[in-house]
Amino acid sequence: MGRAGSVESRCIDTTRSCACSFSRNHSILAKMPLQDLTPQLRTRLNRAEQFVGCFVGLALAGLLAVFAYYIFYTAKQKGWFLTQGRYFTFVQTASGMSVGDKVKLMGFDVGEIINIEAMPASDFLNNVYVEFEVRSPYHGYLWADSKVNVVSGDFLGNRFLEVTKGISGKPLYKEEGGELVAWWDGSEYLPLEKDTKPVWILAEESSGLNAQIEGLLVSVQAHLPNVFALTNQLSAVLSNANTTTRNLNVLLADSHQSVQNMLTITENLKNPDGSLGQWLLPPRLNEDLHHTLLSVTNTLDSAEINMSLAVSNLSLTLNELATLTANFNSQVQANTNILSEISSLVVSANEFMQSLSGHWLLRSAFKEDKKKKH
């Protein structure tokens, strides 16, 4: 450790002595005239001057190159090497816009605002004149139906212009050979000259984001009293609901016995013997009703049998009567000497029997027995 410290101290002393000697020599060389220097010192000094000169020259060349690249990059961004179409529009206010702001088309930066001026006081329709440029090839998207939308950029109130792509009509500028040669005036293309004014595009300006927020705040402030009144009403409703729940708790406590009674009644109703049925219909009444229904059923069966027999007998009687009248009719027709009154009587009787056979109640009595036919 002692040797290392001594070596380090020696190195520091040596460095200090060399620095002191270099500074003394430099001061001596600076004070000495050039003709008093030796040839070796003159040669070293010329080399140093040449080295410094080369370094300064290279630095200056690099600086000029950087400056030239900056100018080229700025010109490229500004579109100085491209064909640019000039347009203008009118807006209500220039707040949030300034010269140099970008103009967008479908999300791309296609140009910039080059002029913003207030219209004369005598112009009551338009307030602010805004002129902008759109560089090639994007001016080919602007047709007769294109519009300029004034869009809010941020919460600080900044706004920018956004042009829309045209879908019908004609392009506002006609380009030939990389140069704009004509502009569309609404009916035809006119030659483009140096004193030709920019082409007008309709602007659709919406209220700024700050104005919308301000309107929203005003609306909220206007509705705050109603909100406070509503909250007071809600507080009263909640207070009434709290009182109602307390009353319901008391009512439920009082109705506990009634609920127990209802449970007892329902347990009795679930009895397989039918407690409710026995209460409504006693067993004796139920048995009498059963016997009565049996008697009614037997009576109806007997009546049906008797009715069938009566209909059968009536059918036989009617058939015999029909046969009798038919025979009598044939005899009357065979005997031409019988009086016309008897003939009409027989005919009337036959028609009467035919009408009886067509009646819905006696129709089945006149049906012929199939067994007799066979």
C-alpha positions, 0 to 999 in steps of 0.5 A: 500500500505504501509503494502504490501510494508513492507511485501514484504521488510520483505520477501526479507530480510528473503530470503537473510538471509536464503541464507546467512546462507545456504552458510555459513553452506555449506562452513563450512561443506566443510571445516570440516573433515568427522569425525567431522560431526555429525551422522545426517549430515553424514546421510544427506550427504550420502543421497545426494550423493546417490541421485546424484549418482542415477541421474548421473547413470540414465543420463548415462543410458539415454545417452547410450540408445540414443546413441544405438538408434542412432546407430540402426537408422543409421544402419537401414538407411544404410541398415546394417541389409539388404542384399545389392547388389553391382553395378558399372557404368562409367560416364564422370564426377563426378561433383555434386556427392559424396560418401554417396549420395542416389541412387533412384529407382522409387522415393524411396531411395534404396541405396547409393554411396560407392565409386567414383574414377577416371579411369587411364589415359590410359583408353580413354573410361571411365572417372569416376568409380562409385560404389553403393549399392542397399539394399533388396528388391529393388535389385530384380528390377534390371535386365539385361536391367536396366540402371543408369540415372545421373539426375540433382538434383538442380540449384547448380549442384548437381546430383544423380543416379537413376536406372531404373526397368528392364522388360526383361532378368534376375535379376542381383542377385539371392537371396535364403534364404535372401542371395545373392548366384549368379550374372548374367554375361549376359549368366548364373548365376555365384556363388557369392564369397567374391572377386566377383566384383560388377555388371556393369550397363550401365549409361545414362548421360545427361548434367547437368542443369548448362551446359544446362543453360550455353548453353542456355545463349551462344545461347541467346548471339549469337542471341542477335545481330539478335534481336537488328537488328530485333528491329531496323527493327521494329523501321523503320517499325513503323516509316514508318507506322506512316508516312503512317497513316499520309498520309492516314489521308490526303487522307481520308480528300481529299476523303470526297467529293468523298464519298459524291458523292458515297452516292448520287449515291447509294441513286439514285440507291435505287430508286424503279423506277430503276435509273440504269436500266433507265440509261442503258435501256431507257423506250422507248427501253425497251417498243420496246424490250417488243413488239419485244419479244411478236412478236417473241413468236407469230411467234414461236407459229404459226411456231409450229402449221404449223410444226405440220400440215405439219408433220401430212399431211406428215404422212398421205401421207407416210401411203398412199404410204406405203399402195400402195407399199404394195398392189403393192408388193402383186400383183407382188408376186401373178403374177409370169409372171411380169418381175424380174426388176419390182419385184426388183424395188418394193422390193427396193421401199418397203425397201426405205419406211421401211428405211424412217419409221425407220428414227428419223425425220419421225418415228412419221409419220408411227405410226399407229392410235390407234383409227383406230385399235379399 
